[in-house]
Amino acid sequence: MMRPNILWICTDQQRFDTVSSLGNLRINTPHVDQLVEQGVAFTQAYCQSPVCTPSRASFLTGRYPQTTRCRQNGQKMPDNERLLPRMLADAGYRCGLSGKLHLASCANGRVEERIDDGYEVFHWSHHPQPDWPENAYTQWLTSKGVTWEELYQGPEKDYVKHGIPTEYHQTTWCAEKAIEFINEAPADGRPWLFSVNMFAPHHPFDPSPEYLARYRPEDMPVPKWRDGELESKSNFQRLDHEWAHNSPGGMRVSDITPQQSQAITAAYYAMCEQIDDQVGRMLAALDASGQRENTIVIFMSDHGEMLGDHGLYLKGPHFYDEAIHVPLVMSLPGTFAGGLRRSAFVELTDLCPTLLECCGLRVEPQIQGESFRKLLVDPLAPDEHRADVYCEYTNSWTHHRSYGSMLRTRDFKLVVYHGTGEGELYDLREDPDEFENLWSNPATQAVKLQLMQRLFDRSFFTLDPMPPRLGPF
């Protein structure tokens, strides 16, 4: 078989409800909408951690965060973990990346340390700020005779800033590097994977001015919130309601007015549309180069963004759908179904084995995810994959010493904050927006116990299947 190429577009901190054709009529995303109409959209895709490093480590290996031992932002991926690009490179693929990787610490001027990741082409830029000489994006700005500092001078108000002009934006640069790679590929002759990892729409909320101008704050939804709802929630949420990330001096969430929250949402949507335009440029390059028919295109994000819902912004030890439910769209003309929307539960751990199967390669024994290839190629296949989805937070972000795990079924969501006695239980049939915590409700203790047993099983079976058993004794 002719092995397909893979264009893997992964945004940062983009929640599910930011795609027009999937239900948000306030946002403009025509190019992702095009992918939805040409491919398969998974409307119930969930990440395995609500913060960057553990989530990325998980979906790049097909293993759970606890198993990769890359459970926290600031930890380094162990050298013996195998990433999907390494597996593909071993099979003859040429692999490249632009933007963020975040499988090791890059704080305080430290350059992210790589393992044997398989990327032959590596344009690294964790975020746009010029915090490292090795930031390939800021090197690109220098080659154009400008600097990030001089460009990032737009006005700022209420946590919204006018960002860098579009032509110099990191999102534009990420797409430029992908297009260069796409155009070089036919001469190289090898099948390829290119991973595009723009930093947007991760905070700060700073789209290019032309995109910000397209969204009027007064047209934006106000966050989901009920007065007093946090009284029955975890202490971590009450802390983050005062200061986002539980980081005093940063984003004072409790003081944000509804009007200010609408302005933040407008900026966030603008960042998503800015990404969408660059998706369009990359798709056009695929078409122009004649490679579209043999290229799997993936659009997804590593985790979500609270965006004011439940009195919270950004991320943390929170398992609301806003934080863990992500867009996932996959297209391969002539092979994957077109215009199909799947409501089956899928986890991002499932991407790695799915892509290996799509490329005709062996699913390696350490992989814990479950391939959903049949949901892509057979429109008549039953719309089912997993009975539930699992997510974990193991002291993953520096501002919280929280150890939490979550199980979500069609009808219920259970969250356990281990060692605290705290938790959350939601009846999603009656309370889909997760306002009423039933954790301590006497009437729900039986279902809580059943879900805790299921969660314990899911957590237990994240145990590493390696090393393989060599014999009966």
Secondary structure, 3 states (H helix, E strand, C coil): CCCCEEEEEEECCCCCCCCHHHCCCCCCCHHHHHHHHHCEEECCEECCCCCHHHHHHHHHHCCCHHHHCCCCCCCCCCCCCCCHHHHHHHCCCEEEEEECCCCCCCCCCCCCCCCCCCCCEEEECCCCCCCCCCCHHHHHHHHCCCCHHHHCCCCEECCEECCCCHHHCHHHHHHHHHHHHHHHHHHHCCCEEEEEECCCCCCCECCCHHHHCCCCHHHCCCCCCCCCHHHHCCHHHHHHHHCHHHCCCCCCHHHCCHHHHHHHHHHHHHHHHHHHHHHHHHHHHHHHCCCHHHEEEEEEECCCCCCCHHHCCCCCCCCCHHHHEECEEEECCCCCCCCEEECCEEEHHHHHHHHHHHCCCCCCCCCCCCCCHHHHHCCCCCCCCECCEEEEEECCCCCCCCEEEEEECCCEEEEEECCCCEEEEEECCCCCCCCCCCCCCHHHHHHHHHHHHHHHHHHHCCCCCCCCCCCCC
